[in-house]
Amino acid sequence: FPTPRDEDIPREIREVRDSSRDAEYWESMARIIPERTLKLWDALGAALTEYHKVLVQRSELFSEASALQRQNS
């Protein structure tokens, strides 16, 4: 397994780095994508899931129809 990154950083650098604003930074990154866009993506995901179900059903029906055509001929 690779070593954790903290072990690769020299001790002097780890002690000098100010991490007091890290939480603020990551909190702002969590809100970089607007809520409206996230809702749109959720709706598109749900619609694509339903569309996939329809396509799977059509594929099954097509296979069944092909089998029936072979039987009829």
Backbone atoms as SQL, in Angstrom:
CREATE TABLE atoms (id INTEGER PRIMARY KEY, chain TEXT, resi INTEGER, resn TEXT, atom TEXT, x REAL, y REAL, z REAL);
INSERT INTO atoms VALUES
  (1, 'A', 1, 'PHE', 'N', 0.835, -1.181, 0.000),
  (2, 'A', 1, 'PHE', 'CA', 0.000, 0.000, 0.000),
  (3, 'A', 1, 'PHE', 'C', 0.883, 1.249, 0.000),
  (4, 'A', 2, 'PRO', 'N', 0.434, 2.289, -0.689),
  (5, 'A', 2, 'PRO', 'CA', 1.230, 3.520, -0.687),
  (6, 'A', 2, 'PRO', 'C', 1.186, 4.165, 0.699),
  (7, 'A', 3, 'THR', 'N', 2.213, 4.927, 0.989),
  (8, 'A', 3, 'THR', 'CA', 2.262, 5.609, 2.286),
  (9, 'A', 3, 'THR', 'C', 1.335, 6.820, 2.252),
  (10, 'A', 4, 'PRO', 'N', 0.734, 7.165, 3.386),
  (11, 'A', 4, 'PRO', 'CA', -0.118, 8.367, 3.426),
  (12, 'A', 4, 'PRO', 'C', 0.688, 9.598, 3.040),
  (13, 'A', 5, 'ARG', 'N', 0.006, 10.553, 2.442),
  (14, 'A', 5, 'ARG', 'CA', 0.701, 11.752, 1.980),
  (15, 'A', 5, 'ARG', 'C', 1.326, 12.552, 3.109),
  (16, 'A', 6, 'ASP', 'N', 0.722, 12.530, 4.275),
  (17, 'A', 6, 'ASP', 'CA', 1.261, 13.310, 5.396),
  (18, 'A', 6, 'ASP', 'C', 2.661, 12.847, 5.778),
  (19, 'A', 7, 'GLU', 'N', 2.953, 11.575, 5.566),
  (20, 'A', 7, 'GLU', 'CA', 4.275, 11.074, 5.908),
  (21, 'A', 7, 'GLU', 'C', 5.329, 11.549, 4.918),
  (22, 'A', 8, 'ASP', 'N', 4.909, 11.871, 3.683),
  (23, 'A', 8, 'ASP', 'CA', 5.844, 12.323, 2.659),
  (24, 'A', 8, 'ASP', 'C', 6.204, 13.799, 2.808),
  (25, 'A', 9, 'ILE', 'N', 5.387, 14.551, 3.508),
  (26, 'A', 9, 'ILE', 'CA', 5.618, 15.984, 3.675),
  (27, 'A', 9, 'ILE', 'C', 6.662, 16.188, 4.773),
  (28, 'A', 10, 'PRO', 'N', 7.702, 16.970, 4.477),
  (29, 'A', 10, 'PRO', 'CA', 8.721, 17.227, 5.507),
  (30, 'A', 10, 'PRO', 'C', 8.095, 17.868, 6.745),
  (31, 'A', 11, 'ARG', 'N', 8.620, 17.555, 7.873),
  (32, 'A', 11, 'ARG', 'CA', 8.078, 18.020, 9.149),
  (33, 'A', 11, 'ARG', 'C', 8.022, 19.544, 9.231),
  (34, 'A', 12, 'GLU', 'N', 9.022, 20.218, 8.690),
  (35, 'A', 12, 'GLU', 'CA', 9.065, 21.679, 8.756),
  (36, 'A', 12, 'GLU', 'C', 7.870, 22.291, 8.034),
  (37, 'A', 13, 'ILE', 'N', 7.498, 21.698, 6.905),
  (38, 'A', 13, 'ILE', 'CA', 6.378, 22.240, 6.133),
  (39, 'A', 13, 'ILE', 'C', 5.059, 21.970, 6.861),
  (40, 'A', 14, 'ARG', 'N', 4.921, 20.787, 7.424),
  (41, 'A', 14, 'ARG', 'CA', 3.697, 20.460, 8.159),
  (42, 'A', 14, 'ARG', 'C', 3.479, 21.419, 9.315),
  (43, 'A', 15, 'GLU', 'N', 4.542, 21.818, 9.981),
  (44, 'A', 15, 'GLU', 'CA', 4.418, 22.702, 11.136),
  (45, 'A', 15, 'GLU', 'C', 4.167, 24.146, 10.721),
  (46, 'A', 16, 'VAL', 'N', 4.617, 24.558, 9.531),
  (47, 'A', 16, 'VAL', 'CA', 4.484, 25.939, 9.073),
  (48, 'A', 16, 'VAL', 'C', 3.103, 26.201, 8.487),
  (49, 'A', 17, 'ARG', 'N', 2.506, 25.213, 7.876),
  (50, 'A', 17, 'ARG', 'CA', 1.232, 25.401, 7.181),
  (51, 'A', 17, 'ARG', 'C', 0.127, 25.776, 8.164),
  (52, 'A', 18, 'ASP', 'N', -0.613, 26.838, 7.826),
  (53, 'A', 18, 'ASP', 'CA', -1.733, 27.291, 8.645),
  (54, 'A', 18, 'ASP', 'C', -3.007, 26.646, 8.118),
  (55, 'A', 19, 'SER', 'N', -3.608, 25.796, 8.893),
  (56, 'A', 19, 'SER', 'CA', -4.816, 25.093, 8.442),
  (57, 'A', 19, 'SER', 'C', -6.078, 25.655, 9.087),
  (58, 'A', 20, 'SER', 'N', -6.020, 26.849, 9.612),
  (59, 'A', 20, 'SER', 'CA', -7.166, 27.419, 10.313),
  (60, 'A', 20, 'SER', 'C', -8.336, 27.724, 9.382),
  (61, 'A', 21, 'ARG', 'N', -8.059, 27.951, 8.101),
  (62, 'A', 21, 'ARG', 'CA', -9.140, 28.299, 7.173),
  (63, 'A', 21, 'ARG', 'C', -9.554, 27.122, 6.290),
  (64, 'A', 22, 'ASP', 'N', -9.045, 25.932, 6.568),
  (65, 'A', 22, 'ASP', 'CA', -9.382, 24.759, 5.763),
  (66, 'A', 22, 'ASP', 'C', -10.876, 24.460, 5.791),
  (67, 'A', 23, 'ALA', 'N', -11.469, 24.487, 6.963),
  (68, 'A', 23, 'ALA', 'CA', -12.896, 24.186, 7.088),
  (69, 'A', 23, 'ALA', 'C', -13.723, 25.175, 6.272),
  (70, 'A', 24, 'GLU', 'N', -13.369, 26.443, 6.341),
  (71, 'A', 24, 'GLU', 'CA', -14.074, 27.480, 5.578),
  (72, 'A', 24, 'GLU', 'C', -13.942, 27.230, 4.078),
  (73, 'A', 25, 'TYR', 'N', -12.738, 26.870, 3.654),
  (74, 'A', 25, 'TYR', 'CA', -12.497, 26.602, 2.237),
  (75, 'A', 25, 'TYR', 'C', -13.361, 25.444, 1.753),
  (76, 'A', 26, 'TRP', 'N', -13.342, 24.329, 2.472),
  (77, 'A', 26, 'TRP', 'CA', -14.098, 23.156, 2.027),
  (78, 'A', 26, 'TRP', 'C', -15.597, 23.378, 2.133),
  (79, 'A', 27, 'GLU', 'N', -16.013, 24.188, 3.071),
  (80, 'A', 27, 'GLU', 'CA', -17.433, 24.532, 3.171),
  (81, 'A', 27, 'GLU', 'C', -17.870, 25.328, 1.944),
  (82, 'A', 28, 'SER', 'N', -17.024, 26.255, 1.492),
  (83, 'A', 28, 'SER', 'CA', -17.361, 27.024, 0.289),
  (84, 'A', 28, 'SER', 'C', -17.336, 26.137, -0.956),
  (85, 'A', 29, 'MET', 'N', -16.452, 25.148, -0.999),
  (86, 'A', 29, 'MET', 'CA', -16.395, 24.228, -2.137),
  (87, 'A', 29, 'MET', 'C', -17.642, 23.342, -2.211),
  (88, 'A', 30, 'ALA', 'N', -18.241, 23.073, -1.061),
  (89, 'A', 30, 'ALA', 'CA', -19.453, 22.244, -1.030),
  (90, 'A', 30, 'ALA', 'C', -20.627, 22.969, -1.667),
  (91, 'A', 31, 'ARG', 'N', -20.550, 24.278, -1.765),
  (92, 'A', 31, 'ARG', 'CA', -21.655, 25.069, -2.327),
  (93, 'A', 31, 'ARG', 'C', -21.305, 25.681, -3.679),
  (94, 'A', 32, 'ILE', 'N', -20.313, 25.133, -4.356),
  (95, 'A', 32, 'ILE', 'CA', -19.861, 25.714, -5.620),
  (96, 'A', 32, 'ILE', 'C', -20.903, 25.518, -6.730),
  (97, 'A', 33, 'ILE', 'N', -21.649, 24.405, -6.672),
  (98, 'A', 33, 'ILE', 'CA', -22.688, 24.135, -7.669),
  (99, 'A', 33, 'ILE', 'C', -24.019, 24.594, -7.080),
  (100, 'A', 34, 'PRO', 'N', -24.722, 25.473, -7.780),
  (101, 'A', 34, 'PRO', 'CA', -25.986, 26.000, -7.243),
  (102, 'A', 34, 'PRO', 'C', -27.020, 24.886, -7.012),
  (103, 'A', 35, 'GLU', 'N', -27.873, 25.114, -6.021),
  (104, 'A', 35, 'GLU', 'CA', -28.920, 24.144, -5.666),
  (105, 'A', 35, 'GLU', 'C', -29.835, 23.856, -6.860),
  (106, 'A', 36, 'ARG', 'N', -30.110, 24.879, -7.646),
  (107, 'A', 36, 'ARG', 'CA', -30.971, 24.709, -8.825),
  (108, 'A', 36, 'ARG', 'C', -30.359, 23.699, -9.810),
  (109, 'A', 37, 'THR', 'N', -29.056, 23.786, -10.009),
  (110, 'A', 37, 'THR', 'CA', -28.362, 22.865, -10.913),
  (111, 'A', 37, 'THR', 'C', -28.383, 21.445, -10.354),
  (112, 'A', 38, 'LEU', 'N', -28.194, 21.307, -9.049),
  (113, 'A', 38, 'LEU', 'CA', -28.242, 19.981, -8.435),
  (114, 'A', 38, 'LEU', 'C', -29.624, 19.351, -8.588),
  (115, 'A', 39, 'LYS', 'N', -30.669, 20.158, -8.416),
  (116, 'A', 39, 'LYS', 'CA', -32.030, 19.645, -8.592),
  (117, 'A', 39, 'LYS', 'C', -32.265, 19.226, -10.043),
  (118, 'A', 40, 'LEU', 'N', -31.739, 19.996, -10.982),
  (119, 'A', 40, 'LEU', 'CA', -31.869, 19.654, -12.394),
  (120, 'A', 40, 'LEU', 'C', -31.180, 18.329, -12.681),
  (121, 'A', 41, 'TRP', 'N', -29.968, 18.154, -12.156),
  (122, 'A', 41, 'TRP', 'CA', -29.232, 16.901, -12.365),
  (123, 'A', 41, 'TRP', 'C', -29.974, 15.719, -11.758),
  (124, 'A', 42, 'ASP', 'N', -30.575, 15.918, -10.583),
  (125, 'A', 42, 'ASP', 'CA', -31.363, 14.847, -9.959),
  (126, 'A', 42, 'ASP', 'C', -32.557, 14.471, -10.834),
  (127, 'A', 43, 'ALA', 'N', -33.239, 15.481, -11.366),
  (128, 'A', 43, 'ALA', 'CA', -34.386, 15.219, -12.229),
  (129, 'A', 43, 'ALA', 'C', -33.951, 14.513, -13.514),
  (130, 'A', 44, 'LEU', 'N', -32.841, 14.943, -14.089),
  (131, 'A', 44, 'LEU', 'CA', -32.334, 14.281, -15.293),
  (132, 'A', 44, 'LEU', 'C', -31.927, 12.844, -15.004),
  (133, 'A', 45, 'GLY', 'N', -31.324, 12.614, -13.864),
  (134, 'A', 45, 'GLY', 'CA', -30.943, 11.253, -13.473),
  (135, 'A', 45, 'GLY', 'C', -32.159, 10.353, -13.341),
  (136, 'A', 46, 'ALA', 'N', -33.199, 10.865, -12.721),
  (137, 'A', 46, 'ALA', 'CA', -34.429, 10.085, -12.565),
  (138, 'A', 46, 'ALA', 'C', -35.071, 9.808, -13.929),
  (139, 'A', 47, 'ALA', 'N', -35.090, 10.811, -14.794),
  (140, 'A', 47, 'ALA', 'CA', -35.676, 10.629, -16.127),
  (141, 'A', 47, 'ALA', 'C', -34.874, 9.628, -16.947),
  (142, 'A', 48, 'LEU', 'N', -33.557, 9.688, -16.856),
  (143, 'A', 48, 'LEU', 'CA', -32.724, 8.743, -17.598),
  (144, 'A', 48, 'LEU', 'C', -32.881, 7.317, -17.073),
  (145, 'A', 49, 'THR', 'N', -33.098, 7.176, -15.785),
  (146, 'A', 49, 'THR', 'CA', -33.350, 5.851, -15.214),
  (147, 'A', 49, 'THR', 'C', -34.648, 5.268, -15.772),
  (148, 'A', 50, 'GLU', 'N', -35.669, 6.089, -15.840),
  (149, 'A', 50, 'GLU', 'CA', -36.944, 5.633, -16.418),
  (150, 'A', 50, 'GLU', 'C', -36.787, 5.306, -17.901),
  (151, 'A', 51, 'TYR', 'N', -36.043, 6.130, -18.620),
  (152, 'A', 51, 'TYR', 'CA', -35.809, 5.891, -20.039),
  (153, 'A', 51, 'TYR', 'C', -35.054, 4.588, -20.244),
  (154, 'A', 52, 'HIS', 'N', -34.108, 4.310, -19.377),
  (155, 'A', 52, 'HIS', 'CA', -33.365, 3.048, -19.458),
  (156, 'A', 52, 'HIS', 'C', -34.310, 1.865, -19.271),
  (157, 'A', 53, 'LYS', 'N', -35.239, 1.972, -18.331),
  (158, 'A', 53, 'LYS', 'CA', -36.214, 0.899, -18.121),
  (159, 'A', 53, 'LYS', 'C', -37.040, 0.663, -19.388),
  (160, 'A', 54, 'VAL', 'N', -37.447, 1.746, -20.038),
  (161, 'A', 54, 'VAL', 'CA', -38.227, 1.635, -21.275),
  (162, 'A', 54, 'VAL', 'C', -37.399, 0.956, -22.359),
  (163, 'A', 55, 'LEU', 'N', -36.142, 1.340, -22.485),
  (164, 'A', 55, 'LEU', 'CA', -35.286, 0.742, -23.504),
  (165, 'A', 55, 'LEU', 'C', -35.043, -0.742, -23.244),
  (166, 'A', 56, 'VAL', 'N', -34.873, -1.112, -21.990),
  (167, 'A', 56, 'VAL', 'CA', -34.687, -2.525, -21.651),
  (168, 'A', 56, 'VAL', 'C', -35.948, -3.306, -22.007),
  (169, 'A', 57, 'GLN', 'N', -37.095, -2.750, -21.687),
  (170, 'A', 57, 'GLN', 'CA', -38.365, -3.410, -22.011),
  (171, 'A', 57, 'GLN', 'C', -38.528, -3.545, -23.524),
  (172, 'A', 58, 'ARG', 'N', -38.209, -2.519, -24.274),
  (173, 'A', 58, 'ARG', 'CA', -38.299, -2.587, -25.740),
  (174, 'A', 58, 'ARG', 'C', -37.353, -3.638, -26.298),
  (175, 'A', 59, 'SER', 'N', -36.168, -3.744, -25.733),
  (176, 'A', 59, 'SER', 'CA', -35.206, -4.742, -26.179),
  (177, 'A', 59, 'SER', 'C', -35.742, -6.151, -25.946),
  (178, 'A', 60, 'GLU', 'N', -36.340, -6.371, -24.778),
  (179, 'A', 60, 'GLU', 'CA', -36.929, -7.677, -24.486),
  (180, 'A', 60, 'GLU', 'C', -38.071, -7.992, -25.444),
  (181, 'A', 61, 'LEU', 'N', -38.911, -6.999, -25.713),
  (182, 'A', 61, 'LEU', 'CA', -40.029, -7.205, -26.645),
  (183, 'A', 61, 'LEU', 'C', -39.518, -7.470, -28.059),
  (184, 'A', 62, 'PHE', 'N', -38.449, -6.791, -28.444),
  (185, 'A', 62, 'PHE', 'CA', -37.878, -7.009, -29.770),
  (186, 'A', 62, 'PHE', 'C', -37.352, -8.435, -29.900),
  (187, 'A', 63, 'SER', 'N', -36.678, -8.906, -28.850),
  (188, 'A', 63, 'SER', 'CA', -36.173, -10.284, -28.866),
  (189, 'A', 63, 'SER', 'C', -37.324, -11.275, -28.961),
  (190, 'A', 64, 'GLU', 'N', -38.378, -11.013, -28.229),
  (191, 'A', 64, 'GLU', 'CA', -39.560, -11.884, -28.263),
  (192, 'A', 64, 'GLU', 'C', -40.210, -11.864, -29.644),
  (193, 'A', 65, 'ALA', 'N', -40.324, -10.690, -30.244),
  (194, 'A', 65, 'ALA', 'CA', -40.931, -10.577, -31.577),
  (195, 'A', 65, 'ALA', 'C', -40.071, -11.298, -32.614),
  (196, 'A', 66, 'SER', 'N', -38.756, -11.190, -32.492),
  (197, 'A', 66, 'SER', 'CA', -37.865, -11.893, -33.426),
  (198, 'A', 66, 'SER', 'C', -38.025, -13.393, -33.307),
  (199, 'A', 67, 'ALA', 'N', -38.160, -13.888, -32.087),
  (200, 'A', 67, 'ALA', 'CA', -38.354, -15.315, -31.876),
  (201, 'A', 67, 'ALA', 'C', -39.672, -15.770, -32.487),
  (202, 'A', 68, 'LEU', 'N', -40.713, -14.974, -32.336),
  (203, 'A', 68, 'LEU', 'CA', -42.016, -15.329, -32.913),
  (204, 'A', 68, 'LEU', 'C', -41.977, -15.316, -34.443),
  (205, 'A', 69, 'GLN', 'N', -41.248, -14.361, -35.017),
  (206, 'A', 69, 'GLN', 'CA', -41.117, -14.310, -36.461),
  (207, 'A', 69, 'GLN', 'C', -40.393, -15.548, -36.991),
  (208, 'A', 70, 'ARG', 'N', -39.368, -15.989, -36.276),
  (209, 'A', 70, 'ARG', 'CA', -38.665, -17.213, -36.673),
  (210, 'A', 70, 'ARG', 'C', -39.593, -18.417, -36.598),
  (211, 'A', 71, 'GLN', 'N', -40.411, -18.493, -35.566),
  (212, 'A', 71, 'GLN', 'CA', -41.357, -19.595, -35.433),
  (213, 'A', 71, 'GLN', 'C', -42.380, -19.564, -36.559),
  (214, 'A', 72, 'ASN', 'N', -42.834, -18.402, -36.928),
  (215, 'A', 72, 'ASN', 'CA', -43.841, -18.282, -37.966),
  (216, 'A', 72, 'ASN', 'C', -43.282, -18.617, -39.361),
  (217, 'A', 73, 'SER', 'N', -42.050, -18.354, -39.557),
  (218, 'A', 73, 'SER', 'CA', -41.492, -18.645, -40.878),
  (219, 'A', 73, 'SER', 'C', -41.051, -20.089, -40.908);
